[in-house]
Amino acid sequence: MANESPGINLYPRIESLSDLIFGLALSIGALTLINQQVTTMPQLIGLILEYAFSFIILIGVWRAYTILMASFTFETSGLFNANLLLLFLVAVEPFLYNMLYNNNASGMSEGISILYALDLGGMFFILAFFSHRIYKRKEVANGANLRKYGVRRNAFLISLAIVLISCLPVFWSLQLSLSFLGGVVPSDLSIRLRIILWILSPIMMGLYFRVEDMFLKNKRQDTKTD
């Protein structure tokens, strides 16, 4: 292809930069916990759970990104630019996440939540784009099974759809009471449905991976039996 880079391979440097940015993003999220004034155990648990969600998202994106980058055997300017965009979205994730919780009572909270959802959606979209390029290009390292990259693409697109749907106003106005958790959280605490959809997005991705892997294994066993 005309836009392939025949010269210097920049991906080793991009991977080093990505490790630095992912590490900084995780560290920033953890450092925000230090400045919190905690007076009760439920409050402490709540803060840890808030950080856990951001941690799981970033670690999941980093893991998927690392696997995909290890599988590329070609380099294009489009892929390079997509890498840079992904790293930007990762870098601003802890900022938007902390802004959302620090401005929970302000009029900006809904707008910030939409920006955060778009940030998540952007990361999922780029990972889906990487997976699709490998799946269609059929040039991967070590003769890896190409079907799994199609599975990854579909899973990322499912997560993308979930976070985009969460941007609808109804998912911000409706809230789920957490009173059923008893003394673990304050009785008047509730969570917006938009945030619930964010939590569901990586869960649905993992379930899709698992179901599709089981399907592929059963299909291979049936083929061997025949």
matplotlib code that plots the C-alpha trace (Angstrom):
import matplotlib.pyplot as plt

x = [0.0, 1.1, 0.8, 3.0, 6.2, 9.2, 11.8, 12.2, 9.8, 8.3, 6.3, 8.9, 9.0, 5.2, 5.0, 7.4, 5.4, 2.2, 3.6, 4.5, 1.1, -0.9, 1.3, 0.8, -2.9, -3.2, -0.9, -2.9, -6.1, -4.5, -3.0, -6.4, -7.4, -4.7, -6.4, -9.8, -11.0, -12.5, -14.5, -16.5, -15.9, -18.7, -17.1, -13.7, -15.2, -17.0, -13.8, -12.0, -14.8, -14.7, -11.0, -11.4, -13.7, -11.2, -8.4, -10.2, -11.0, -7.4, -5.9, -8.3, -7.5, -3.7, -3.9, -5.9, -3.6, -0.5, -1.8, -2.8, 0.5, 2.4, 0.4, 1.0, 3.5, 2.9, 2.9, 0.9, 0.5, -3.2, -2.2, 0.4, -2.1, -4.7, -2.0, -1.5, -5.2, -5.7, -2.9, -4.5, -7.8, -6.1, -4.2, -7.4, -9.4, -8.4, -8.9, -12.5, -13.2, -12.1, -13.9, -17.1, -17.0, -15.6, -18.5, -21.2, -23.4, -22.8, -24.6, -21.6, -21.8, -24.0, -21.9, -18.7, -20.3, -21.1, -17.5, -16.3, -18.6, -17.2, -13.7, -14.4, -16.2, -13.2, -10.8, -13.1, -13.5, -9.7, -9.2, -11.9, -10.2, -6.9, -8.5, -10.3, -7.1, -5.3, -8.4, -8.7, -5.0, -4.3, -0.7, -0.1, 2.9, 3.4, 0.6, -2.1, -5.7, -7.3, -10.8, -10.0, -9.3, -12.8, -14.1, -12.2, -13.4, -17.0, -16.6, -15.1, -18.0, -20.5, -18.8, -18.7, -22.5, -23.2, -21.3, -22.8, -26.3, -25.5, -25.2, -29.0, -30.5, -32.8, -29.8, -28.7, -32.0, -32.9, -31.1, -30.9, -31.1, -28.3, -30.3, -30.5, -26.8, -27.6, -25.0, -22.2, -23.3, -25.4, -29.1, -29.8, -27.1, -28.0, -26.2, -27.2, -28.1, -25.5, -22.7, -24.3, -24.0, -20.4, -19.8, -21.6, -19.5, -16.3, -18.5, -20.3, -17.0, -15.7, -18.8, -18.7, -15.1, -16.0, -19.1, -17.3, -14.3, -16.6, -18.3, -15.0, -13.8, -17.0, -16.8, -13.2, -14.1, -17.0, -14.8, -12.2, -15.0, -16.3]
y = [0.0, 3.5, 4.8, 2.0, 3.2, 1.4, 3.2, 3.5, 1.4, 3.8, 1.2, 0.3, 3.9, 4.2, 1.2, 2.7, 5.9, 4.0, 2.2, 5.6, 7.2, 4.2, 4.2, 7.9, 7.6, 4.9, 6.8, 10.0, 8.1, 6.6, 9.9, 11.5, 9.1, 10.6, 14.0, 12.6, 13.2, 9.9, 9.8, 6.5, 3.0, 3.2, 6.3, 4.6, 1.6, 3.9, 5.8, 2.5, 1.2, 4.5, 4.1, 0.4, 1.1, 3.5, 1.0, -1.9, 0.2, 1.4, -2.0, -3.6, -1.1, -1.5, -5.3, -5.3, -2.6, -4.6, -7.8, -6.0, -4.1, -7.4, -8.8, -6.1, -6.9, -3.7, 0.0, 2.8, 6.4, 5.8, 3.2, 5.6, 8.4, 6.1, 5.1, 8.8, 9.4, 6.4, 7.6, 11.0, 9.5, 7.4, 10.4, 12.5, 9.6, 10.2, 13.9, 13.5, 10.8, 12.9, 16.0, 14.0, 13.0, 16.3, 18.2, 15.7, 18.4, 21.0, 21.8, 20.5, 16.9, 15.7, 17.3, 15.9, 12.5, 12.7, 13.6, 10.7, 8.3, 9.6, 9.2, 5.5, 5.1, 6.5, 4.0, 1.1, 2.3, 2.5, -0.9, -2.2, -0.5, -2.2, -5.6, -5.1, -4.1, -7.3, -9.5, -8.1, -7.7, -11.3, -10.4, -11.3, -12.6, -16.2, -17.5, -16.5, -17.5, -14.6, -15.4, -14.2, -10.7, -10.6, -11.6, -8.8, -6.3, -7.3, -7.2, -3.7, -2.5, -3.9, -1.9, 1.1, 0.8, 0.5, 3.7, 5.6, 4.6, 5.7, 9.3, 9.5, 11.9, 9.3, 7.3, 10.4, 11.4, 7.8, 6.5, 3.1, 3.2, 1.3, 0.8, -3.0, -3.1, -2.4, -0.9, -1.2, 2.2, 5.1, 4.3, 7.4, 6.6, 6.0, 5.5, 6.8, 4.4, 6.0, 4.9, 1.4, 1.1, 2.1, -0.7, -3.2, -2.3, -4.2, -7.0, -7.5, -7.5, -10.2, -12.3, -12.0, -13.2, -16.2, -17.2, -16.8, -18.8, -21.6, -21.6, -21.8, -24.6, -26.6, -25.9, -27.2, -30.3, -31.0, -30.6, -33.1, -35.5, -35.3]
z = [0.0, -0.8, 2.8, 4.3, 6.0, 4.4, 6.5, 10.2, 12.4, 14.9, 16.8, 19.4, 20.4, 20.3, 22.6, 25.1, 25.0, 25.5, 28.6, 30.1, 29.4, 30.7, 33.8, 34.4, 33.8, 36.5, 38.9, 38.5, 39.4, 42.5, 43.6, 43.7, 46.5, 48.7, 48.8, 49.8, 53.4, 54.5, 57.7, 57.4, 56.1, 53.5, 52.1, 51.9, 50.1, 47.7, 46.8, 46.2, 44.0, 42.0, 41.4, 40.6, 37.7, 36.1, 36.8, 35.2, 32.1, 31.6, 32.3, 29.9, 27.2, 27.9, 27.7, 24.4, 23.0, 23.9, 22.3, 19.1, 18.8, 19.1, 16.2, 13.6, 10.9, 8.9, 9.6, 8.0, 8.7, 9.6, 12.2, 13.6, 13.9, 15.5, 18.1, 19.0, 19.3, 21.5, 23.8, 24.0, 25.0, 27.7, 29.0, 29.5, 31.0, 34.6, 34.2, 32.9, 35.5, 38.4, 37.0, 36.9, 40.6, 41.8, 40.0, 40.8, 42.3, 39.7, 36.5, 34.5, 35.7, 32.8, 30.1, 31.7, 31.8, 28.1, 27.4, 29.5, 27.6, 24.3, 25.6, 26.4, 23.1, 21.3, 22.9, 22.1, 18.5, 17.9, 19.4, 17.1, 14.2, 15.1, 15.4, 12.0, 10.2, 11.4, 10.6, 7.1, 6.3, 7.3, 8.2, 11.9, 13.8, 14.6, 12.5, 15.1, 14.6, 12.6, 13.8, 17.3, 15.9, 14.4, 17.8, 19.5, 16.9, 17.5, 21.3, 21.2, 18.9, 21.4, 24.2, 21.9, 21.3, 25.0, 26.0, 23.1, 24.1, 27.6, 26.3, 25.9, 28.5, 30.0, 31.3, 33.2, 34.7, 35.9, 39.0, 40.8, 44.6, 46.4, 49.6, 48.9, 49.8, 53.4, 55.7, 53.1, 51.5, 52.8, 52.6, 50.4, 47.9, 44.3, 41.0, 37.6, 34.8, 32.6, 35.0, 35.2, 31.4, 31.7, 34.2, 31.9, 28.9, 30.0, 31.5, 28.2, 26.4, 28.6, 28.2, 24.5, 24.5, 26.6, 24.7, 21.3, 22.6, 23.7, 20.3, 18.4, 20.6, 20.1, 16.4, 16.2, 18.2, 15.8, 12.8, 14.3, 15.0, 11.5]

ax = plt.figure().add_subplot(projection="3d")
ax.plot(x, y, z, "-o")
ax.set_aspect("equal")
plt.show()
